Every structure is written in structure tokens, then in C-alpha cells.
Amino acid sequence: MDSHIFTEERITTKGAEIHCVHGGSGLPLLLLHGYPQTHMIWHAVAPALSSDFHVICPDLRGYGDSSKPPGEPDHANYSKRAMAQDMVELMAQLGYQRFAVAGHDRGGRVAHRLALDHPGRVERICVMDIAPTLHMFDHTDQAFATGYYHWFFLIQPDGLPEHMIGLDPDYYLGEKLKRWSGPGATFSPRAVAEYSRCFGTADAIHASCEDYRAAASIDLEHDRADRSRRIESPLLVLWGNQGFIHRRYDLLDIWRDYADDLSGSVLACGHFLPEEAPDAVISALKAFFRP
């Protein structure tokens, strides 16, 4: 991130220490990254948004330079509820009780939980290239298990995925970027180097597995308990036309069952919207989040 615009900060919440960069002026806009990345996924988007918003880009608990506590037996400290609570506390310490939020991949799932648990905090919400976690697990079939094999690999117990990924984390990271992006997609070498630096440690690999173990257990408990609740704030859904989500799901039809005020569009890219189609993402977010 441009150091002339963005300031680094480390903020302590009840359950973690969250590293973030923030800068710009205007309405507060929280940008949440996904797996296996860090806040750097926003490197081409955040500077352009900073002229209209105070942009806050944290590393989620367990990722980047944020703390990576050992997983608990029920994985609750890596639940989306815990991660969303981190974000509420982070934004409060930055002076904001209400804010807009956009999340890609895992960050979109944190944003979804944030909107359910703290509806009074969220002005508007955007999720990128995801269907709701509960819907995806409840509609699992061979196509889903093949395309999203990592959902089932990372939840295996007793350190199995940690050991296997740890044998060559750079290879695993590179394969994730290659297999989920659209044909011909390129990534900033600086961003990839940052992902590699942050992902390759034993505690980071463990934390990311705990994120997925929570998604397959306690997150589903929370989602089923709240299934009758709907996202109250306006919701924008963005996704790529070259990825699995587009091939597999009618996203607007699905999200319509979770939100009252819904809009969305498909972009010409694979899974990594902020890096593969930054101009389209910037345009969509400015149009949606501007007052």
C-alpha cells in the first residue's frame, strides 16, 4: 500500500491483535480479504477509493501480520462471529460506530456474519464471489467437492493439512492463485511475495485451517440458528464470470433469500476480483457506497 496515503496500525481486540492499514478521507469503508491472502489483495483498489472514503484494510485474525492464536477444541476463536467481533472493536477504536464493509472470499463470510450480529453497525455491505456458507454445505455434491476440495481438506483433524501444506507452502499458495483465477490472470509480484511471507509459517497455516474448521462446525451452528434473519442493510453481490461460483450458482437468486435490499453484477474475471478486475471493482464500490 502507498505509504503516502496509508498508515499501519496494530489494534488489540478482546481476542486478537489486528494489523491494519488505513488512509483517505470520507465515510469509513472496511475492506476484508480472503484466503490465502492478506490486506494486500486491495493494493490496486484501496488507493483509488481513498479519495472518497476512509479506507481500512485489516488482516483478519489468523492471517497476515495479525495474531494467530492456537485453535480451540470447538474452533470458536476462528468463527466468523469472533472475526466479525474483531472488526467491530477495530472500527470502534478508529472512531466509527457505523461503517460500510466489503469482503472478498472469507472476508465476505465475515462481512455476512457482521451484518447479522451487528446490524446497527453496517451501513452497506458488499460480498465478492461467494454464496452463503450454509447454502454451499447444504447443497454439497461432487461438483462442489471437486471445485472446492480445500473446504474438505483443510478441516481434517490432527494436523494433517498443516503438515502437508507445510512441506511446500509456496507451491500450495501458487496453485491456489493459479487454479482460482481466470485464464491469463497475473498477480503483482510484490503482493505474491507478501502472501508468501505471511502464509508460510506453521502458525499461519494452522490458523487458516482453523478458519475452515470453524466454517464446517460452529459457523454452521450460528448460521442455522440465524437462518430466519436477513441482512437488513443494502447488499451488493459481485462475482467473476470465469470462476466456479459463476458456473455453479445463481448468486442473486440465492442471496435474495438472505437479504431484503439486493443488487449485483458479474465481472469479467476469475475468483480474485480486486486483483483481476480492479477498475471494475473500484467503479462498482464507488457507485454503491457513495452517499
SVG drawing of the C-alpha trace seen along z (x, -y; Angstrom):
<svg xmlns="http://www.w3.org/2000/svg" viewBox="-37 -13 46 49">
<polyline fill="none" stroke="black" stroke-width="0.4" points="0.0,0.0 1.1,-3.6 2.8,-4.8 1.9,-8.4 -1.8,-7.5 -2.0,-4.6 -0.8,-4.3 0.0,-1.0 -1.6,-0.3 -1.9,2.6 -5.2,2.7 -5.9,5.0 -9.3,6.6 -10.6,8.9 -9.5,12.0 -6.6,10.9 -4.2,8.3 -5.3,7.0 -2.8,5.4 -4.3,3.0 -3.5,0.2 -5.9,-2.8 -6.0,-6.1 -8.0,-8.5 -10.9,-10.7 -14.7,-10.4 -17.1,-7.7 -15.4,-4.7 -15.1,-1.7 -13.8,1.6 -12.2,4.0 -11.8,7.6 -9.6,10.0 -9.9,13.8 -7.9,17.0 -4.9,17.4 -4.2,13.7 -3.9,10.6 -5.0,7.0 -2.6,6.7 -5.4,8.0 -6.7,4.5 -3.4,2.9 -4.9,1.8 -8.3,0.9 -7.8,-0.9 -5.7,-3.9 -8.4,-4.7 -11.1,-4.5 -9.2,-6.7 -10.3,-9.9 -13.9,-9.2 -13.6,-7.1 -11.5,-6.5 -10.4,-3.0 -9.5,-0.5 -7.8,2.8 -7.1,5.2 -5.5,8.6 -8.2,11.0 -7.4,12.9 -5.0,15.7 -3.8,14.0 -1.1,11.6 0.5,9.8 -2.5,10.2 -2.2,12.6 -2.7,16.3 -3.9,17.9 -3.9,21.7 -7.3,23.2 -9.8,24.1 -11.4,27.6 -14.7,26.2 -12.8,23.8 -14.9,20.9 -11.9,18.5 -11.8,18.7 -15.6,18.5 -16.8,15.8 -18.6,14.4 -15.2,13.9 -13.7,12.4 -16.6,10.1 -16.3,9.0 -12.6,8.2 -13.8,5.8 -16.4,4.1 -13.8,3.4 -11.2,2.3 -13.6,-0.2 -14.7,-1.5 -11.1,-2.2 -10.7,-4.1 -13.7,-6.2 -16.5,-4.5 -19.8,-3.0 -21.3,-2.7 -19.4,-1.9 -19.6,-0.2 -17.9,3.1 -16.8,5.1 -15.4,8.6 -13.9,11.0 -13.9,14.7 -13.5,15.5 -13.8,11.7 -17.2,11.8 -18.3,14.5 -17.0,12.4 -18.9,9.4 -22.1,11.5 -21.8,12.5 -21.0,8.9 -24.2,7.8 -26.2,10.4 -24.6,9.9 -24.2,6.1 -26.9,4.8 -26.7,1.3 -23.1,1.0 -23.3,1.8 -24.4,-0.9 -24.0,1.1 -22.3,4.4 -20.7,6.0 -19.7,9.6 -17.4,10.9 -17.5,14.3 -19.3,16.2 -22.5,18.0 -23.6,18.2 -21.6,20.8 -24.8,22.7 -26.1,22.9 -22.9,24.3 -22.6,27.0 -26.3,27.9 -26.0,28.3 -22.8,30.2 -22.3,32.6 -19.5,34.0 -19.0,30.8 -18.7,28.7 -16.5,31.2 -14.2,31.2 -14.1,27.5 -13.8,26.6 -11.8,29.6 -9.9,27.4 -13.0,26.9 -12.9,30.6 -9.1,31.0 -8.4,28.1 -10.9,29.3 -9.2,32.7 -8.0,33.1 -4.8,33.9 -2.5,31.6 -2.9,33.5 -3.4,30.4 -0.9,28.4 1.8,31.0 1.1,31.5 0.9,27.7 3.9,27.0 6.1,29.3 5.9,26.7 3.7,23.7 4.8,21.6 3.7,24.3 0.4,24.6 -0.1,20.9 0.8,20.6 -1.6,23.3 -4.4,21.6 -3.8,18.4 -3.5,20.2 -6.4,22.5 -8.9,19.9 -8.0,17.1 -9.2,16.6 -7.2,17.5 -4.2,15.2 -4.6,13.6 -1.4,12.0 -0.7,11.0 1.6,8.3 4.9,9.9 5.1,7.6 1.6,8.8 2.5,12.5 5.7,12.1 3.7,10.6 1.2,13.5 4.1,16.0 5.9,14.2 2.7,14.3 1.3,17.7 4.3,19.9 4.7,20.1 3.4,23.0 1.1,20.8 -0.3,19.2 -1.1,22.5 -2.7,23.8 -4.8,20.6 -6.1,20.8 -7.1,24.5 -8.9,23.4 -10.8,20.8 -12.1,23.6 -12.7,26.0 -14.8,23.3 -16.7,22.9 -17.7,26.6 -18.8,26.6 -19.5,23.7 -20.2,21.3 -22.9,23.7 -24.5,23.7 -24.6,20.0 -25.9,19.8 -28.7,22.3 -29.7,20.6 -30.0,17.3 -31.5,18.7 -34.7,16.7 -32.7,13.5 -32.0,11.4 -29.3,8.8 -31.0,5.5 -28.6,3.1 -28.3,2.9 -26.3,5.7 -24.2,5.7 -23.0,9.1 -20.1,9.2 -18.6,12.2 -16.4,13.3 -17.7,14.9 -14.6,17.2 -14.9,18.9 -16.6,21.8 -19.1,19.7 -20.5,18.3 -20.6,21.8 -22.3,23.4 -24.7,20.9 -27.4,18.4 -26.0,16.0 -28.6,13.3 -31.4,15.9 -29.6,17.4 -28.7,14.2 -32.3,12.9 -33.2,15.4 -30.8,13.8 -31.2,10.1 -34.1,7.6 -32.3,4.9 -30.1,6.7 -28.2,5.8 -25.3,7.3 -23.3,7.9 -20.8,10.2 -17.3,9.0 -15.0,10.3 -12.5,12.2 -11.9,15.3 -12.2,15.5 -9.8,12.7 -11.9,9.7 -9.8,7.0 -6.6,8.1 -8.0,9.4 -10.5,6.6 -9.6,3.7 -11.1,1.0 -14.5,2.7 -14.3,3.3 -13.4,-0.4 -16.3,-1.6 -18.8,0.8 -17.8,-0.1 -17.8,-3.8 -21.2,-3.7 -22.7,-1.5 -21.0,-3.1 -21.1,-6.8 -23.8,-8.7"/>
</svg>
